[in-house]
Amino acid sequence: MTELDARLADAVAAGDAETVRALLGEGADPDAPGGDGLPVLCAAVAAYASAAAGALVEGGADPDRVLPDGTTPLLRAVEGGSPAVWEAVRGPAPVREPERLLAAARRWYEAGAEAELRRLAGADGPARTGIVRDGESDRIREITLGGRTVRDGHGAIMTVLERDLRILPPVGELVARAVRQADACGDEEHVDRSAARWTLLSRRGAGTWRAVVDFHRHPSPAYRAFVADFLSLGAPMAGSPPHHRWYEKEIAELLPGWAAVEPDGGVLAAVLRLLSEACHPRARAFGLRYAGHPDPGVRCQVARMFEVPGDPETARVVRGLGRDPDGEVRSWAAEVLDCDVAEDREVLLALLRDESSLVRVRAAYSVRSGRDRSPAVTAALVELLDADEQDERLMAAYALACRDHPGTPEAYEKVGPLGPELAGDHRVDGLWRWRYRNRPVG
């Protein structure tokens, strides 16, 4: 092994994709052997270093190279169960032996990742498991047992391979694949779910749409939650082009009846959100109906449904949500309350001194734009300038600037040097805008 190849192996082991690319550019062998004698691509696969694996394949590494045990790096990526690694290793070219890869993914999926790992490792005792990110946004379960680690995204890999082979699984099978991990570990962001959901959305046919939506009657809340998720992501398709607009009518007919009988709080909140986003004429009535629901998630959604109260009954309900025992409910209500209305202002004053930082921030944001300039609100904002959290101090300063308070420059001084997470925040411009509005004339 050359020194350059040795440095490549070290970079792969560290998951350093930038260095991998640089070394390949200098002439390192993309199929160089690692410490175990196998191509370094296998090390990237085993370490779930998807970026490094992708860099190697882009640089010429062979994902279909037959290894001494008869496997290939690509087959190892399938068995490893990470869709992010699998996508990186397969590259843009059509895969070889897709039926073999599909059979491997199906075997792992049907047996269950932990059960198959236990069988192969011949190990007893508990496995070590945890939820990790796979790629940029998906979540996945990682399992370690007997010195080997796998991830349980075999369902997602199987779904992609079926697409490559032009296999159309039944809708029910894809929905079951989407909710399997939610039933098993309560994880609605699992990569198997997102892969199945994308496949179902891409079909777009009326038969597929109806078959998915029929699961809103399923006894499992996980299935019903998936239908709400599917409808939410498919909403743009329902609005245009014109030949898809019949979905709008079917959704409008479906949602009220579903909301009236849905027993699960999480699913009900999702259905109420769909009612609100569709501007359904009965959305307000359902919001009022469920304002006292025992599930705080439902009450949060109710608060979010009333962007502008508009009538005394709705305003009364929002004020009640502003006094809710749950902090997140209060935070959403704070965004709706109107500081120019005396009854709302009384609630907002309490929320500006709430025990929850999130509630205080949202209350400060709510009072920024009203015509009210009451000393009590100003005093509450000034108090927030001494908060421990910089986000609170910035929001208080921004609200004072929006209200044209003469102490705005001093308020921004109390915010302090901004951390990187706030450096580009639009609220920072509040001071400049205040100075522009209050610049001397002439």
N, C-alpha and C positions, 0 to 999 in steps of 0.2 A: 504494500500500500504506500503510495506517495504521501509526502507531507501534506499536500493540498487535499488529498482524499481523506486523510486523517482529520484535518480541520473540518472537512465537510461532515464527517461522521459526528464530530463534537457539536457542530451547529445543529444538526438534525436532532441529536439527543437533547439539546437545550430548547428545541422548538423555535429556533431563530430563523424565520423564513427569509428575512432580508440578507442575513449573512450567507444562507444557502444560495440565494440567487447570485450574490456577489462572487462566491467561490465557483459556482458553475460558469459564470462569465469569465473567470480566470482560467478555466480549463479543467476543473475537477470533474471526475467521472460520475454522472448521475446514477450509475449502477454500481458504484464502488461498494465493496463489502464493509460491513460494520464489524464490531468486535466478535460477533457470533458467526461471522462468515457469510451471513445473508446480506442481500442488497440493503443499503441504508433506507430504501423506501419501506422495507419491512419494519425497521425501527421506528420510522415516523408513524406507520399504521398502529403499531403496538402502543405507542405513547399518545395516540389520539392527537398528534400534531398535524392538524388538517392543512394549515397554511404551509408548513414545511413540506408535507407530502405533495401538495399542489405545485409548489415550486420545483420539486424534483421531477414530477411528470412533465411540467412545462419545459424543463431543461433536458428532457429526453429519456428519463427513467422508464423502463418497460414494466407496466403494471401487469402484463400477462406472462412474464417470465416464469417458467416452471421451476419450482424450488425442489430441493432433494426429497421432501415429503410428499411431493405431488401437488401441492397447493400453488397458488400464485399470490403476489401481493394484493391483487384485486379480490380474490376469494377470501384472503385473510381480512380485508377491509369489510367484506360482507359479514363474515362471522363475528367480527369485532362489534358490529351493531351500531356504528356511528354513521348516520347518513351524511354528515358533514365530511368525514374522512372518505367515505365511499365516493361521494361526488368529486372530491379532490383527486382521488386516485384514478377514477375511471376516465377523467379528462374528456375532451370534446369528441373523440373518435368513438364509433360504435364498439361496444364491448364484444369480446369473443366469448363463446359458450354461454350466452345469457341464460339458457335453460339450466345449466349447472349452477349458476349463481342464484337463480330464482329458487331452485330446489334447496340450496343451503339456507337462504333467507327464510323460506317457509318452514324448514325443519326447526330452526332456532325459534321462530315466532310461535309455532304450534306447541312446541315443548315448553316454552317459556325460557327466557334467558338464564335465570338462576338455575332452573332444573337442568338445562342442557349443560351449563358450566359445571354443575355439581357432578353430572354423569361423566363428563370428560375428565375432570380433575380427580374423580374418585375420592373426593374430600368430604368428611363429615364436619359437623359443627356449623355455627352460624356464619352466614356471609356478611361482609361489610358492604353496606349500600348507602347511596347518597344521590341527591338530585343535582345535576350539573347542567351547564349550558352546552349545547351542541350547535356550533355555528354561531350566527349573530343573535338569534332570538329564541330558538327552540329550546325546550327543556327535555331532559332524558335521565333515566336512572342508570347509574353506574354501579356495577356489582364486582366485588373482588372476593375470590375464594381460591384456596390452594395455590397462591402465587400467581394467579391469572386474573385479568380484569376484562370484563366485557361491558358493553352498553346495550340497552334493550330497545334499540330503534329498528329492529329487524322488520317490523311491520311497514315502516316508512320505506325502507330499501325495497321490500317486496312490492310495494305499490308503484314505485318508480320503474322497477324491472318489468312489471306487468304492462305498464304503459309502453315501454320500449318494444315489448313483444306483441303489442296490440291486443292484449288480453283485457276484456272488460268484465271485471268481477261484478257480481250482483250488488245492487245498491245496499241491500241489507248487510252483506259481508263488509263493505267499506264502512258503513256506519258502525258496525260492531268493532271494527278495527280502530275507528276513531275514539270510541268511548272505553275501550278495554282498559287503558291505563288510568282513566278517570275512575273507573270502578275499583281498580286495584290499589291506587295510591292517591286518589283525589287530585290528580294533576291534569288540569284542563289545557295546559300548554304543551303537552307532550308532542314530540315530533311525529309520532304515528298519527296523531289527531290532525295535525296541520297538513300532512301529506294526503290523507284520505279526504279531508275537506277540500283541498285544492283540486283534487281529481274530480270530486263530485261537482264542484262549481264549474269546472271546465267543460263538463258534458253539456250543460245548458238546455237539454231537452225537457219538454213538458213531462214526459214519463219519469225521468230522473227526479225532477223537482217534486212532483207529487209523491213519489215513493219515499223521498227523504222526509217531506213534511208530514206524511202519515205517522211517522214515529213520535209526533207530539202527543200521541195517546199512549205511548209506551209506559209500562209501570215503573221503569227506572228513571229517576231524575236525570241521570247522566245522558240518556238518549234524548230526553226532552230539552236539556240544555244545549245539546249539539244542534238540534233543529233551530233553536233561537239563534245560535251562533251562525249557522248556515244562512238563515234568513237575513241576518244583519250584514254579512259579507256579500250576500247576493243582491242587496238592495239597489246598487247602481244598475245592475242588469235589469231590474224591474222597471226602471224609469225610461230607459231608452236602449236601443232603437224602438220605434213604434211597435214592431211585431212582438216585443216582449212585454208590452204594457198590461197584458191581461194578468200578469203576476201581481200587479198593484191591486187589482180588484180581488183576487183570491186572498192576498195577505190581509186586506181590509176586512174581508169576511171572516177570516180565521182568527185574528188576534183577540177581539172582544170575548168571544166564547171561550177561548183558551185562558185568558186572564181571569175570567169569572170562576173557573174551576181549578186552576193550578194550585196544588197544595204545598209545593216546595218554594221556600222563600227566594233562593237564588235564581231559580228558573222564572219565578213570577217577576222579579226585578228585571230580568232580561226581556220578558214579554212587555212589561210596561215601557221599557226603553224603546222597543220597537214601535209601540203605539205612539210614543211621543215623537220619534224620528220620522214617522210616516205622517205626522200632523193629522192623526186620525180624529174625527169629530168627537169621539167618545173618550179621548185621552184624558181630558180634564176631569171627567166624571170618575174615571178609574183612579186618577190621582187622589181625588178627594176621598174616594171609598177606602183606599189603602193607607191613608196618612197615619192611622193608628195601628198599623200591622205590627205584630210582635217581632218580626225580623228587621233589624236595623238596616240591612241592605235594601229592603223594600222601601223603607222610609227615606233612605238616601236617594233612591231613584225618584220617589215622589217629589222630593225637594228639587231635584234637577228638572222635573217636568214643567215647573212653573217659572219660566224665565222672566215673565212679567205677570204678577198676580192678576191685575186687571179688574177684579171684582172683590167686594168685601169678604165673601165666604172664603175665596182662595187666599186672600191676604191674611185672614185670621188663621187659616191652616198653616201658612208659611211661618207666621210668628210663633205658632205652637211648635213647629219643627225647630225653630231657633232656640227653644227651651228644652229640646229633647235630651234625654239622659246620655245619648250616644254622641261622642264628639264629632264623628264624621258627618252625622246627620246635621248637627249644628253648623258645621263648616259649609255644607252645601246650601243650607238655608241662608247663611250670611251673604252669599253671593246674590240672592234674590231680593233680600230686604232693601227697602228704599229709605235712605237717610232723610229724605225730604218729607216723609210721612212721620208724624210725631210718634205714633204707636210703634212703627218699625224702628225709629231712632232709639227708643228706649231699649229695645231688644239688642240692637247693634252696640249700644254702649256697654251692655253686659258682656257681649261677645268680644269686644275689644280688650276685656280684662279676663277672658276665659282661661281656664286651666290648660287648655290645649293650644300649642303654638300654631298649629294649622288653622284653627278657628280664628285666632287673633289676626293671622296674616290675611285670611279671606275677608274678615270683617273690615280690616283697614283698606283693603282693595275696594270693598263695596262703598265705603264712605268717601272715596276719593273724588267721585264725579258729580255728587249732588250739589244743589245750590245752597244747601244748609251750611252755615258757618257758626254753629252753636259752640260756645266756649267749652262745653262739656266734652264734645267730640274732639276738639282740638287738644284738650288736656289729656284725653285718653291716648291720642296719637303721640303726644310728646312723651308720655310714660313709656311707650314702646321703644323709644330711642335708647332706653337703658336695658333693653332685653339682651339676654345672653346670645341668642341666635342672630347672626348677621342678616339673615333673610328677613326677620321681623323688623330690624332697624332700617333696612333698605325700603321695605314696604311702607313703614311709617313716614320716612322721609319723602318717598314718592307721593304718598297721599297728601302730605302737607304741601308739596310743590303743586300738585293738581288743584288744591284748594287755595292757591296763591297766598300761602302763609308767609309773612315777612321773615320768619326765622328759618326759611328753607335752607340757606347756605350753612347755617350752624347745624341743622338737622343732618345734612349730608356729611358734614365733618364727623358726626358721631357714628356714622355707618362704618367708618374705618376703611383701611385698604381692602380691596375686594379680592376674594379668592378666585381661582380660575373658573369655578363653576358659576360665578356671578359676573365675571368681567364683561361679557357681552350682553348682559341683561338689559332689556329695554327701559327698565325703571331708572337705570343710571342716567339716561337722557333727561330725566325730570328736572334736574338742576339747570341744565342748559336751556331747556324750554322755559323754565321759570324766569331765568335771567333775560331771555329774549322778550318775553311778554312784559317784563318790568323794566326794560331798558329806558334810559332817559330819551325823551322826545325833543328834537330840535338841536 
